[in-house]
Amino acid sequence: MDDKNKKPGNAWTKSLLIWVGVLFALVLFAQMLDGGSRAQAGNSVAYSDFVRQVEDRNVKQVTIASTSSGNQLITGKLANGESFRTTAPADAQVTERLVQRGVQVQAKEAEQSSFWLILLYQSMPFLLILGISFFIMRQMQKNAGSGAMGFGKSRAKVLTPKEGRVTFADVAGIDEAREELQEIVEFLKDPGRFARLGGKIPKGALLVGSPGTGKTLLARAIAGEAGVPFFTISGSDFVEMFVGVGASRVRDMFAEAKKSAPCIVFIDEIDAVGRHRGAGLGNGNDEREQTLNQLLVEMDGFEANEGIIIIAATNRPDVLDPALLRPGRFDRQVMVPRPDIEGREQILAVHMKKVPLAPDVDGRVIARGTPGFSGADLANLVNEAALLAARRGKRLVAAQEFDDARDKVMMGAERRSMVMTEDEKRMTAYHEAGHALVFAHEPTADPIHKATIIPRGFALGMVQPLPERDSYSYHRDKMHADLAVAFGGRVAEELIFGHHKVSSGAQSDIQQATRLARAMVTKWGMSDALGPLDFSEGDETPTGYFAPQQKRMSGETIKLIDSEVKRFVEGGLERARQILTDHVDQLHLIAKALLEFETLTGEEIKTLLAGGSIDRGSSARPIFPTAGAGIPKTRRPGAIGGAAPAGA
């Protein structure tokens, strides 16, 4: 693991030197193949031409040297000063002829090559091939492990206490999980305190929670608070295509961890290696199960791993092997849930410290409008709000940016380029006005946050509620109110435009209402005809609810379930029709305001229903164009619009 902590600059310099050495060897090899011909000066001429030049007395001087083949290498200069060279057969008459023609002749002894130089020349190609092969193999092994034959080396990275330090002050919204892990920190700081009373610290803690809830952040906070080395690795880093590599990496990781004890070993996404044995294809000798077996032995085998605490994270605890979850390995399973409204407010406060906020930003209001958001979702929300403010040229991030950022995260960006006709725009306004009006007249429904006819994602508009608090259970009256809200848009279209002009905009509303009604009948015992029985057993369908098993229910029971679901859905439809019929003047009022302003807040809708008016001055402006001459009309079939009712 020490090799993994080397500075990137040293590794880059080392690689550069290796490549320079390879290039130097290639150049040297090219010079060897050249045969030294470039060392000889002058132009090469044929021997017959050389003889003719001698007869014409055009040769001034020559140097004659013997070659290893027995011939003579003749170099020299012509009368005009031009250099030349040629190879002549071994003949004593050549020298005599040159002397007779007045040519200055010099003799040069043949060079005797050294034995070691000859050996070097002959072995250089093989050495070059071996060097390049070794370099390629070394790079391949570095990618697979660390160094030569490093396939079985651990890939765990060491996070020292001084770099990337995170403390419990950086963790908000999950107080219960943090308190459960506080004991581990105290043990790492003062192990003797627990040993004196005969207590043993848990050997491992399994963090279970949805993605983005802060499991990895919690593990880093433990290391930061305790001030001990922190080894981190992913479960997928153990498994390779070669049998036995994963088990070797587990052994190497624990061997390195023992040298740094006390320390923490964090295994992220442990379900990649800890799945139930025998549940998949193959037998118990495959690579993944060998790796799991070695991990089980290292965590609680014959050799004690004192001072090593294993922390793992997963969002799939149901697939883990039971041997991995028993006491002595993962003694504790710490649930890391999605934060409630108080937790979301605390998380937002942590992330908002880095952002300049306008005075109108209220963390409590933002927390109310983000039910179900995880810590990662809230961090993304704050970042999106900051990006929006920067794009608009603002110096502070205001509440409007947070509101727009939440809509973008939940439903997508505004589709400003979408072209709609006046009829489609008018129908969308009445559809959303119907939802908003039923919301306002249902006592148990959530308060309205805003209504808009600006398209987002696949929706042509929406009505967004703002719950006062998080709901952990639903009541019968609230469910019937949600059914009525779901059909407010469809009923409004039918009342204003007629039965034959009802659009496909209520597709999502119908799906959610049907899902809610079926859950009320089959899961929650809300039907008087069926009683408090559970009929939800079966496979979940793509629409989200459970299809009853035919073997466990009679045909009459299935028909009764379908009739009760239909009765509940039609009850919500009639409830919405009654509200909109009694307050049709208010429906026109809200729809007209949506056509004018395109977005209304909950307070503005209350003002309209109370007989007041909205005056924004020049702020009313169209967000998307209207179809005209030569502009194609684009509307996706089945586009959804309206508020999403609370359901199963």
SEKOLNU-444159 format. One record per residue: x, y, z of N, C-alpha, C in turn; residue in three letters. Coordinates in pm, whole numbers, plus 50000, padded with zeros to 5 digits. Atoms other than C-alpha are relative to their C-alpha. Example, Ala and Ser with C-alpha at 12.3 -4.5 7.8 and 13.67 -1.06 7.14 Angstrom:
! SEKOLNU-444159
500894988150000512304955050780500905012050000ALA/499184988149994513674989450714499235010950073SER/
! end
This chain:
! SEKOLNU-444159
500814987950000500005000050000500845012550000MET/499154988349999503005023150036500185005449859ASP/499834995750138503345023949656498865008949956ASP/501164992350041499885038749628500045014150054LYS/499934986749940500855068349844501095008649940ASN/498944992250062503745079749623499405011749923LYS/500504988250067503405114049469499884997449850LYS/500165002150144502085114949111501185005149919PRO/498884994650076505075136249002501154990249988GLY/498935009950005507585108949092499704989049900ASN/500385010450095505655082948895500105005149857ALA/499924994450135505455106348595501455001149955TRP/498584998850034509205113148605500614986349968THR/499485013650023509955075948628499554994849865LYS/500505004550130507765068348328500705007349887SER/499314992450103509435096248130501404994749976LEU/498645005450015512915082348200499984986649927LEU/500095013050068511815047748088499805002049851ILE/500244997750143510475061147759501235006049932TRP/498784994450058513665081447702501024988949975VAL/499095011250019515715049647754499614991349882GLY/500475008150113513565030547505500325006949868VAL/499704992650123513945057947242501505000049969LEU/498555000350019517735059047297500454986549944PHE/499655013350049517975021547244499594998249855ALA/500445001150139515965024146922500945007649906LEU/499074992250082518275051446787501324992649984VAL/498755007450005521355030846876499894988049907LEU/500225011750085519895000446703499965004249853PHE/500044995250139519205021046389501395003349949ALA/498634997150041522825032746383500774987249973GLN/499325012850024524014996646410499614994349865MET/500435005350128521904986446113500585008049883LEU/499454991750106523335015345916501374995349954ASP/498725006050035526714997045923501165009649997GLY/498904990249994528755028245979500315006749869GLY/499724994150131528435039345619500025015150004SER/500024985649990527665074945728501325005650052ARG/498714995349949531085076745894500985002949887ALA/499104998050113532735075645552499555012149921GLN/500334987650070532885109445383500084997749851ALA/499925000250144532355115245011498894992049935GLY/501015006950078530195102344731500534986449957ASN/499605013350043530245065444645500004999449847SER/499885001250146531465058444291500364985649967VAL/499655013550046531905026544090501514998949979ALA/498555002150013535395011444069500485003149858TYR/499624997250138535455014043689500115015049975SER/499914985550015534715051343708501255005350071ASP/498804995849928537495054543966501244997849914PHE/498855003050086539995037843727500105010049885VAL/500014990450110538915061043445500475013750046ARG/499564987149947539435091443665501524999950026GLN/498565001049979542915078843756500755001449867VAL/499364999250130543815074343386499965014249946GLU/500124986150048542605109743315500735009750091ASP/499254992149904544775121943604499125010450074ARG/500914991249925541755136843784500014996850150ASN/499975003849859542535119844120501225006450063VAL/498944992749933544635140744360500664991850107LYS/499455008049892545035118544667498994989450038GLN/500855011049956543685085644805500554994350129VAL/499625007649882543705065845127499434986049984THR/500405013950023543605028045100500004992850133ILE/500145007649876542315006445386499424986449967ALA/500515013650019541674969145405498704998350078SER/501265003049932538234956245496500024985750048THR/500055013549944537184924945682499714989549895SER/500325009650107536024909045355501184997649906SER/498825001950085539514911645198500115010249889GLY/499954989650103538704940444961500735012350054ASN/499354987549963540184975544969498995011449993GLN/500864988249998538275006745071500875012149966LEU/499224988750049539595036644876499185012750015ILE/500624986849987538715071944978501005010549961THR/499064989650042540175104244851499305012049944GLY/500514987750058539745137044665500405000949855LYS/499734997650140539545145844301500755013249984LEU/499264987750025541445174344140499175012450028ALA/500884988549972538415197244179499635001050147ASN/500274999549856538365190444557498834991750047GLY/501175008049963535345166944552500464986850062GLU/499645012649933535545137344791499244988549936SER/500635012050054534765101944685500454988150081PHE/499605012749941534935066144803499524988949908ARG/500345011650080534915032344631500654987850060THR/499465012749952535604995844700500684992949883THR/499225006450107538334978644498500384985950042ALA/499535013449965539334941844477501465000550046PRO/498635000449947542534932044658500984997649883ALA/499115000950115545094939144383501165009850023ASP/498844991549974548674952144429500245009849885ALA/499804991250113548574967744079499245013250014GLN/500764987649981546074993544200500915010850054VAL/499114990249939548695010444414501055004649901THR/498974996550099551305008944140499455009549895GLU/500634991450100548915024443888499785014150054ARG/500224986849940548085052644128501295007950010LEU/498714993249986551775060644187500495004949865VAL/499584996150134552465061143815499275012249949GLN/500784988650048549715086643760500175012150092ARG/499704988649917551125109644028499005002450112GLY/500984998549892548445103244287500704997850133VAL/499455001549866549395108244651499264988850071GLN/500615012149943548755074444819500394998850146VAL/499805003049858548315067345194499374986650031GLN/500515013149958547835033145353499475000950142ALA/500624999949868545595027045655499754985750042LYS/500195013649951545554996345871498524997250027GLU/501395004149974542284977045904499725000550150ALA/500384998949859540444984346230499534986450052GLU/500395012549937540144954646460498945002850107GLN/501094997849904536794954646643500234991950126SER/499865006949872536824945647010499004988550010SER/500905011349980535334912447115498735004350072PHE/501184995649923533024929847364499095008949915TRP/500814991650086531954954947102499214991549901LEU/500725009150091531104927046860498864992950074ILE/501035006749922529214909047136498825009350029LEU/501074990249974527314940947217499155002149877LEU/500754998050125526374946346853499084988349970TYR/500805011850032525154910846816498864997750099GLN/501045002449899523194910147142499035011650016SER/500844988249982521694945147116498564997649955MET/501415002150039518574934846918499224991750102PRO/500695008449902517724907547171499775007550132PHE/500184992249878518314930747466498895010349985LEU/501054990150025516084957047307498624993750004LEU/501305006950000513254932247251499614996150142ILE/500295003849862513524919247609499635012150085LEU/500294987949921513554954747751498595005249973GLY/501354995250034510424965347561498944990550055ILE/500965009849948508644932847659499845001450151SER/500084998349854509514937848025499225012750037PHE/500694987449972508284973848013498494998549981PHE/501435002050025504934963547860499374991450108ILE/500515008749894504464935348112499885007550132MET/500024992449874505284959048397498815009550004ARG/501144991050004502694984248284498684992550014GLN/501225007949989500044957048248499784995450143MET/500125004549863500754943948595499695011550095GLN/500354988449917500564979048739498515002749994LYS/501424997850013497064981948602499204989550074ASN/500735010749933496084948648753500274999650148ALA/499675000549858497824952349087500975011150032GLY/498984989949971500874970449215501354993449982SER/498695005650027504184961449059499924986249939GLY/499945013150060505334928648920499334989650088ALA/500755010549930503134899249013499155006150112MET/500774993049898500894924049197498504998149988GLY/501435002350013497524908949108499344998350136PHE/500615002849871496934898449467500195010950103GLY/499804989049906497894931749624498685007450023LYS/501224992849965495214951649801499945013349927SER/500234987250065493704981749627499465010550097ARG/500514990549901492704998849949500855012650002ALA/499314987149991493575035749967500005004750144LYS/499844995549863494805051350288499735015050006VAL/500304986049977493285084150402500545003650137LEU/499374996349872495525099050669499125010050073THR/500864990849925493965119750949500115014549957PRO/499814986050032495385152050807499405003949866LYS/500504996450132494025149950454498534996049987GLU/501425002450017490315152950376499304997250131GLY/500555002949868489445154150747498545004450007ARG/501434997649981485715151650818499664996350144VAL/500405002849861484175153351166498484998950006THR/501445001249982480735147751310499305013449983PHE/500604986850023480165185451279499575001549855ALA/500374999550141479975179650902498854990749966ASP/501075009750021477305152750945498755005250071VAL/501234994749942473765165551000498824991849952ALA/501255006250040470275151350991499874985350029GLY/500055014449968471135115851105500584998150140ILE/499464999849864471625120551478500044986150062ASP/500045013349938470575085151579501144991249951GLU/498905007950055473075068651344501345005150052ALA/498764994349950475795092251461500244996050145ARG/499855003849860475145084051826500414985350014GLU/499635014149994475405046751757501484997949969GLU/498595001550039478835051551604500955007950090LEU/499154992249911480095075151873500834991050091GLN/499295009449913481075045152086501294995049937GLU/498805004650071483525033551820501105010550010ILE/499014989349990485245067251827500615000350139VAL/499484999849863485545066252205500944988350025GLU/499135011549983487065031452188501365002449935PHE/498744997550069489665041951933500855010450073LEU/499264990049924490615071752149500544994550131LYS/499605005149868490765052452480499594985350011ASP/500405014149994490715014252437500014994450141PRO/499915005549866491725007952798498775002350084GLY/501224996949924488555023852931498984988849989ARG/500975010850019486444995552786500584986750047PHE/499395012849962488964967652854499974998050151ALA/500005001349854489004975053229498714993850052ARG/501295005349956485324965953259499624987249927LEU/500285012650071485594935053037499185001649874GLY/500794997750121483764951252749500844998849874GLY/499335001150130484634944952387499285008949900LYS/500574991150100484124970052116499484991649883ILE/500475007350118482044958451817501084999449893PRO/498975001850102484314944351549499615006549868LYS/500424994350127482214958051269498645006650011GLY/501284993150006479344981251188499595000949854ALA/500534999850135477164978250880499045011849987LEU/500854988350024475675010950755499034996749887LEU/501055003650095472375004750578499155012349973VAL/500844988650035470495031650392499925002149851GLY/500184997050142469325045150060501215007649946SER/498874992450057471865060249818499905014850033PRO/499954985849975472945095149914499645004450139GLY/500414996249864471945093850281501185003250090THR/498844995949921475505098550409500764988850065GLY/499305011349939476925063950480501515001949992LYS/498554997850015480375071550340500475011950082THR/499654988349921480385105550507500104996650148LEU/499945004449860479645089150843501294992550028LEU/498765007649980482575065150801501215009250004ALA/498884990549999484945093650719499995008550127ARG/500094992249876483655113251019500554992150118ALA/499475008349892484505083951247501535000449998ILE/498534999650010488075083451115500525013850038ALA/499554986649967488335121251145499935003050149GLY/500124997749857487105121551504501024991850079GLU/499095008849925489265092251615501465003249971ALA/498624996950034492405104551437500854987949970GLY/499265012350032493425070251308500024998249849VAL/499995002650145494365057550959498674994049954PRO/501305003950055491365051450738500244993549865PHE/499845007550125491525024250469498634999149933PHE/501265000650073488825026650204500164991849873THR/499985008750117488015001649930498574996849963ILE/501325004050047485034991849719499904984949995SER/500195014550006483554957049729500354994149865GLY/499685005250134484024953649353501494999249974SER/498565000550020487804959049389500604986550039ASP/499495013249961488184924349539499864989749889PHE/500365010750093486634904349259500725002149868VAL/499325000050129488694895948950499594987649923GLU/500305011850082488404871448664500894988150036MET/499105010849964491304851348808499624994650138PHE/500405006349875490364826849080501115001550104VAL/499064998649890492054834149412500565014050017GLY/499464986449989492954870449341499285007850109VAL/500764992849899490124884149556500394996050141GLY/499605004749867491064862449854501385005050036ALA/498664994949974494694873249818499955014850036SER/500124985849970493664909649819499435002350140ARG/500544998849864491634904650136501104997650102VAL/498905002849907494644888950311500985011650005ARG/499044989150003496924916850196499455012550067ASP/500604988149938494474943850307500044999150151MET/499985001649855494194929850658501444999950054PHE/498604999849955497964924550679500515014450008ALA/499594986049996498524961450595499285007450112GLU/500764993349895495764972050835500574996950138ALA/499425003549871497414953151122501245008550031LYS/498814991749977500594973651072499625014050045LYS/500434986549965498565005751118498995000250114SER/501005000649893496304993951402500415009250116ALA/501445000750029494275008951555499655008049876PRO/500384993550124492595018051228498594995749963CYS/501345003150050489355016751037500134995649855ILE/500065004950138488744996550721498565001849953VAL/501344997150052485775009350522499824993249865PHE/500315007250124484284986650253498685005449948ILE/501214994150058481815005250035499364990049903ASP/500765009150086479074986249850500444985650021GLU/499525013549967479914953850027499154989249937ILE/500855010250062477004936049856500604994849870ASP/499345005050121479264933049547500794987450027ALA/499215011849967481314906649732499344991550108VAL/500585007149887479104896650026498654993949975GLY/501315005750029476084882349847499874985850055ARG/500315013149943474414851049978500664989049918HIS/499325010850070476514820449893499004989549953ARG/500875010450055474904794549671498755005349934GLY/501224994550058472244818549548500125002449850ALA/499824997050141473774824749207500414987849921GLY/499545010950085475204804048925501344994850049LEU/498725005749962478134780948976499944993550138GLY/499935006549870479284762749288500745008950098ASN/499374992249895480974773649608501475002749977GLY/498574997950023484424774749446500275011649905ASN/499734989050091483944805049225500715011350071ASP/499144989549948485964836449270499315008450108GLU/500674991349905483364857449451499814993250136ARG/500235006949874482574830949711501314997050072GLU/498705001449935486254824149774500405013050070GLN/499694987049939486704861349838499185002150126THR/500854998649881483744861550078500464991050113LEU/499515009149896485064831150263501245005550068ASN/498794994349941488434848050313499665012250085GLN/500424988349922486714879850432499394995850132LEU/500605005049876484704859950687501074995350098LEU/498935005049914487854843350820500825011550059VAL/499204988749952489774876050844499255008250105GLU/500774992049905486944893451028499844993150134MET/500175007349873486434866251287500444985649978ASP/499455013450015488724836251255500824996450121GLY/499155004149889491384819851469500945011250045PHE/499124989049965493614850451454499175012550028GLU/500744988049961492304880851634500595012349931ALA/499574987650063492434914051450499745011550097ASN/500184989849898492824936751749500285013949942GLU/499804986250043492414973451679499545003049860GLY/500524997850135490904968751333498484999650006ILE/501464999150000487304980151302499545000849855ILE/500525000750135485424971250986498685007749995ILE/501254992850026482764995350864499674997949853ILE/500435002650138480794986150555498695007449974ALA/501214993050039478005003050364499334992549887ALA/500785006550106475224989050148498595005750001THR/501434996950007471744997250029499194987549965ASN/500665012850026470924960349975500334989950110ARG/499665009549894471154943050315499304986549984PRO/500765012450016468634916750205500774989449922ASP/499275009850082471164900149967501284995450067VAL/498755003649935474034897250217499924986250064LEU/499925013249941475174863350345499785000850152ASP/500254999649855473904855450699501274999050084PRO/498755001249924477424845850811500725013450013ALA/499364986949995478534881250735499345009150104LEU/500764991249911475854896450959499964995250144LEU/500095005249863476314875051268500895008050094ARG/499134993249902477744889451592501424994449995PRO/498605003650013481524889051589500585004649868GLY/499564994150128481674902151235499395014049990ARG/500704987249994479144929751187499044999450117PHE/500815000849879477864933151538498815009549997ASP/501064990050000475764963351462499595003349856ARG/500534994950125473534973051175499395013750029GLN/500414986249974473135010651176499185004949883VAL/500874994850105470195023950979500315014849979MET/499774986050037470935056350795498835004149912VAL/501224997250077467455068350690500095013349927PRO/500144986850060466415097050473499605009850109ARG/500264990849889466295128050692498565004950002PRO/501314993849986463035141950830500135015149981ASP/499984985750027462125178750811501055007250084ILE/498974993949915464375187451106501404996949946GLU/498715003950056467255168050956500315007149871GLY/499764992950127466785184050615500385014450025ARG/499644986249968466905218250773501455000950048GLU/498605000149953470185209450947500974997849885GLN/499125002650114471695195250627500105012349910ILE/499984987950082470685226250432500875010750064LEU/499184990049931472315247950699501484997349979ALA/498595003550023475605228950653500455004349861VAL/499604997050138475635233250275499845014849968HIS/500214985850029474345269150281501115008950057MET/498904992049945477375280650481500965004749891LYS/499054996750107479385281050158499385008949893LYS/500714992550103476775301149965499535013450057VAL/500544987149954475995338550000498495000549980PRO/501455001050004472275339550083499355013850009LEU/500814988049990469695366650034499164999350128ALA/500785000149875467575377150337498714992049993PRO/501295006850010464425360250200500124984850000ASP/499835014650000465925324950213499694994650139VAL/500405006449875464265303750484500244985049987ASP/499695014250009465775269350538498844991150039GLY/501155007949956462615257150710499024998049884ARG/500925001050113460465264850406500564990749893VAL/499395008950099462925247550173499934985550048ILE/500095013549946462995217250404498584994549989ALA/501395004550014459175215650399499704995749857ARG/500285002950140459195215350020500844989149940GLY/499135010650055461735187149985499824986950076THR/500165012949930460175156250150500594988649918PRO/499385011250069462065124450066501385002749945GLY/498674996950051465265142549969501064994350094PHE/498875004749922468495126450084501015011350018SER/498974989949981471585145150198500665004049869GLY/499414996950130473095142449849499055008349913ALA/500974992250076469875155649694499985014550047ASP/500014986349947469925185849925501275007549962LEU/498754993650045473585192949844499915004049854ALA/500184996850141472705191549475499035011649983ASN/500964989050007469755214849536500695013450026LEU/499294987649969471975241349698500955003749886VAL/499074997350110474515238049417499265005249876ASN/500784995450115471845241749147499505014250021GLU/500464986449971470485272749321501145010049981ALA/498854991150018473975288149328500335001849852ALA/499744998950143474475280348958498965008849930LEU/501054991750059471125296148870500245014750031LEU/499734986149963472005327649063501175005749921ALA/498854995350078475375330048888499615002349854ALA/500424998650138473725325048549499165012749981ARG/500844987950008471295353448624500745012750040ARG/499204988349968474115376548728499745005950138GLY/500294995249866473105379149095501214998150091LYS/498925001149902475465384249387499604991550119ARG/500515008149891473255365749637499034989849945LEU/500945010550039471255333649612498715002350076VAL/501284996649939467605342049677499084987950005ALA/500975010849988464555321149758499484995649864ALA/500485003550133463475322549392500934989849934GLN/499065009750056466655304049290499834986250063GLU/500235012949935466035276849548498714993649950PHE/501275005350049462445273249428500154994649859ASP/499795004650137463495270849064500924987749996ASP/499085011549996466325246949152499274987450043ALA/500765011849957463915223749336499134994749887ARG/500815004550113461575222949036500844993249894ASP/499115006050099464505215548808500464986250043LYS/499545012949950465755187149029498884989749996VAL/501115009549988462305171549075499364996849865MET/500785002050122460765176448729500725003549871MET/499264996450120463455188148490499965014949974GLY/499904985850033464285221448332498765004649925ALA/501114994350074461705244848187500194997949850GLU/499945002250144460855236847826499545013049931ARG/500354986850052460935272947705499784999849848ARG/500125000550145461225262847340498764992549953SER/501175007750038458015242447347498925009149940MET/501004992250070455375255247104498624994350029VAL/501365004349967451725253647215499005009449935MET/501064991650052448495266147058499295006850115THR/500774993149897446195289647243499014990650065GLU/500955009649943443675261147287500694990850099ASP/499275008849908446295238347445500415007550126GLU/499614992049885447515266147669498805002550091LYS/501224997549921443935273747779499554987350071ARG/500415012649937443155237047845500954996550116MET/499045002649892446355233248051499705008950120THR/500304990849890445405263948256498794995150079ALA/501175005049928441955249648339500294986850070TYR/499635012749936443455215448413500695002750134HIS/499284997049876445855229848670499135007850098GLU/500914992949912443195253248804499054990350070ALA/500855010049936440995222948869500704993150116GLY/499235005949889443715206449075500105009750117HIS/499804990249893444365238549267498725002650077ALA/501274997149933440675244449343499584988550093LEU/500335011449912440125209249480500954999850119VAL/499064998749888443285213349688499485010050103PHE/500414989349909441885245649833498744996550078ALA/501285003049936438465230749921499984986550071HIS/499905012449924439655197850071500725003050131GLU/499394996149873440325203850442501254992050036PRO/498875008549961442735174650480501134999949898THR/498944999650102444745181950164501125009250045ALA/498854991649966448195197450188499825014149943ASP/500074986450056448565235150138500695000649864PRO/499434998350133449385246949786501255008550010ILE/498784991850009452915259249723499955008949877HIS/500154991950120452405270349365499324991649892LYS/500575006150119450585262949040500605006749879ALA/499344994450118452155267548699499564992649875THR/500275006350130451465260748332501255000549912ILE/498725000650072455155262448235500394985449984ILE/499665014250017456085228648081501354996550062PRO/498765005549944458715208248264500004985049973ARG/499935014350028459885174048152498884995849907GLY/501135004550079456835155348020498705006850041PHE/501194993549949454375177148213499805013449933ALA/500344987050055452565206548056499775010350110LEU/500224991149885451955221348403499954991750126GLY/500045007349874451715212248768499445008850110MET/500374993549875450265220949106500814993150110VAL/499055005849904452795216049384499545002950142GLN/500374997849860451735210549748501245002550087PRO/498924997449904453825220950048499554994650136LEU/500475005749873453245197250345500535007850120PRO/499574993349878453385212450691501064991850074GLU/499065008849932455335182350818500114987149920ARG/499855013050065456575148050708498894990650047ASP/501075009649968453855121350695500584986049999SER/499515013849991454735086350812498864989949992TYR/501175008550019451185072550790498905008649937SER/501074993050069448085081550589498674996250064TYR/501325002449943444535085150717498964998849887HIS/501015002750101441395074950537499495013049935ARG/500534987750058440055110350495501035006949911ASP/498954994150084443425122250359500124992649867LYS/499915007650124443465094050103498855003349907MET/501124996450087439965102149977500165014149946HIS/499744986550050440975138649952501014999749887ALA/498995001050106444015128949746499404994349871ASP/500685005250118441785108649513499215011049929LEU/500744988950061439595139249459500945009849932ALA/499034990850059442655161349396500524994549868VAL/499445006050121443955136749138499085002049879ALA/500954998750112440785140248927499525014349979PHE/500424986250019440445177948963500285005149861GLY/499674995350133442205184248631499104994249894GLY/500845006550102440195158948429498575005350007ARG/501364995049985436875170748572499895014349949VAL/500034986250049437775207048497499955000349848ALA/500055000750145438445198348133498614996249951GLU/501335004650041435115180248110498955010850021GLU/501004989749972433125208748270500115011849904LEU/499814988050081434635236548057499944997149851ILE/499875002650143435335219947722499064989149949PHE/500935010250043432815191447718500614986050006GLY/499595014049986432965153447737500914995649886HIS/499235004550116434395149647386501345007049987HIS/498754992650009437275173847448500974996850115LYS/499095004049892438835156347750501304995049939VAL/498695003050058442575153247682500674988450074SER/499215010749938445235127547770500885005350113SER/499154994149899446785151148023499874993950138GLY/500225005849868445355131748317500574985950012ALA/499475013749998447335099948241500684996950133GLN/499305002449875449635103148542499065000750119SER/500964998949890446745114048766499204987050015ASP/500785012449995444745082848676500854988550054ILE/499115010649952447725060048735500195000950151GLN/499754998449857448425074349079498744997850082GLN/501265002249929444775074349180499674985150006ALA/500275014450001444385037849075500944992750095THR/499035006249910447565028249262499625002450146ARG/500394996849863446365046049576498754992350041LEU/501245007249968442875030549561500244985150019ALA/499725014449985444254995449511500754997350130ARG/499315001749873446604999849806499035001150118ALA/501004998749894443665011350020499184987350017MET/500875012049995441684980149929500804987650038VAL/499295012749985444364952949921501044999950112THR/498914999649902446994964750171499615006050134LYS/500264992549877445454988250425498624997450059TRP/501295003749943442014972850483499015011350009GLY/500904988449999440065004450394498644996849939MET/501275003650063437244985550220499124992750100SER/500935006649909434194976450431499534986749943ASP/500475012450062433194949550179501024988850016ALA/498965010249989436524931150207500524998550143LEU/499535000949862437424939250566501505002150011GLY/498564997849976440884943150722500844987749968PRO/499205011450045442584915750517501035004849898LEU/498924996750092445774916150316499844991849874ASP/500135006650129445254908049948501105004349903PHE/498974994250087448484923049817501074990249959SER/498955009750033450504890849782500014997549850GLU/499845002150143451844886349434501165008049947GLY/498914992850064454304901049190499585014349972ASP/500304985950025454504938649160500015002649850GLU/500144997050142453364951148822500795012649967THR/499254987950037455134978448624499345012950046PRO/500674987749955452485003448737500205002650148THR/499644997149862453604999349096499184992950105GLY/500795007149900450824980049270500114984949979TYR/499835014550001450544942749339498814993349933PHE/501045008050063448614918649123499694988050089ALA/500335011249910446734893349341500374986649940PRO/499695013550045447814857249321498704992349978GLN/501225007050033445174836649151499794987750088GLN/500145012549925445904805449359499465002350141LYS/500364997849862445204821649695498695007650014ARG/501264992949994442014840349604499044994449896MET/501025004850092438804829849442499705010949897SER/500384990450102437414846249132499075010850054GLY/500914990249943434694862949336500755010650080GLU/499224990349923437284878949566500735009749908THR/499304991250095439244892249269499035010049939ILE/500994990750055436074906849119499605010450102LYS/500384990649896435184922549451501105010550022LEU/498884990349987438664938349479499935010249887ILE/500064990750113438344953249131498825009650013ASP/501174991349985434854966449206500215010450110SER/499734990549892436024982549533501015010649956GLU/499054990250053438994998749360499285009949910VAL/500754991350088436645012349097499105009450079LYS/500884991649918434245025049365500785011350066ARG/499194989649936437015043649545500425010749898PHE/499554990750102438315059149221498845008849954VAL/501154992150045434855069549104499485009050111GLU/500384991249890434155083449451500835012750000GLY/499164988150011437145106749415499615008649881GLY/500434992650118435945116249066498765008250029LEU/501234992949967432475125449193500245011050103GLU/499694989949899433945144049488500625012349934ARG/499414988850073436045165449254498975007149915ALA/501044993950083433065171149022499095008850084ARG/500864992149913430955183449314500655013250040GLN/499294987849958433615208349431500095009849884ILE/499814991050114434255222449083498675005549948LEU/501324995150043430555224848997499505011050092THR/500464990049903429835244149316500825012849994ASP/499114988450000432785267949262500575002449860HIS/499524998650137432985270648883500485014249973VAL/499534986350019433365308548906501455001550047ASP/498624999749952436545303549112500944992749904GLN/499205007250099437755278648852500395009449886LEU/499694990450107437495305448580501005010450049HIS/499124989749946439235330348808501454995450005LEU/498635005249990442295308148874500574997449861ILE/499515002850134442555297148510500385012849927ALA/499684987350065442445333248388501315005650054LYS/498754995249941445205342648634501194991949951ALA/498905008350052447355313148517500345003749856LEU/499744995850137446925324048155500745013349995LEU/499364987049999448045358948249501404999650059GLU/498714999849930450895351748493500814987249985PHE/499385013050027451675314948409500454992650125GLU/499665006349873452745308148770499375007850114THR/500644993849884450785314949089500514993250126LEU/499625005649871451985310349445498774996050078THR/501115003949916449835294849714499305011950063GLY/500604988049941449305328949876499175007649897GLU/500774993150104448165343849545498704992749970GLU/501245007450022445635315949497499035002550115ILE/500864996649886444305322449848499405013949983LYS/500484986450021444015359349763498885000449897THR/501045000450103442025351849447498714994050054LEU/501215006649948439635328249628499315008650106LEU/500594991249899439115354549899499425012649938ALA/500564988350067438005380149638501005010749969GLY/498984990150029441305398749603500484999049856GLY/499444999750135443385405849294501534999550009SER/498545001150009446985400949181500495011049908ILE/499424989350081449045430049053501524999150009ASP/498545001050003452635423448951500635010549911ARG/499444989850087453045453448726500404994349867GLY/499505004650130455205445048427500664986350007SER/499325012949984456335411248561499354989049921SER/500675010550077453745392348360500584999749860ALA/499405001450132455455379348049499874985549956ARG/500125013850047455035348447829501324992650012PRO/498805008149984457495320547903500284991749876ILE/499775008250119456965298847595499145005549887PHE/500714994050113455805308347243498704992849970PRO/501275005750045452425302047089500124996549853THR/499915004450138452035282846765499325010049908ALA/500574990650095451405305346466500234994949859GLY/499845003950139451725305346093501414995049975ALA/498715005650033454505282745978500744993750115GLY/499335005949884455365270846332499324986850033ILE/500645012949972454745233546389499574999050145PRO/500515002249865452705223646692500614987250054LYS/499335011749941454595199646924499414997550137THR/500495004249870452855181647206500064984950006ARG/499855014449988453735147047320498684993850044ARG/501225006549953450775123347353500194994550141PRO/499935005149864450015114447711500785008850093GLY/499264991149911451735145047855499235001850128ALA/500664999649870450985146548224499925014150050ILE/500134986949940449815176548417499244998750129GLY/500755000449876448635182748768500844995450115GLY/499285003549879449635175549121500034985050020ALA/499875014249969450835141549236499424997450138ALA/500595002449868448575129149516500854990650082PRO/499295009349911450085111749817499414986149983ALA/500495013550021449855074249775500934989850059GLY/499235011049944451415040749841501435001649963ALA/
! end
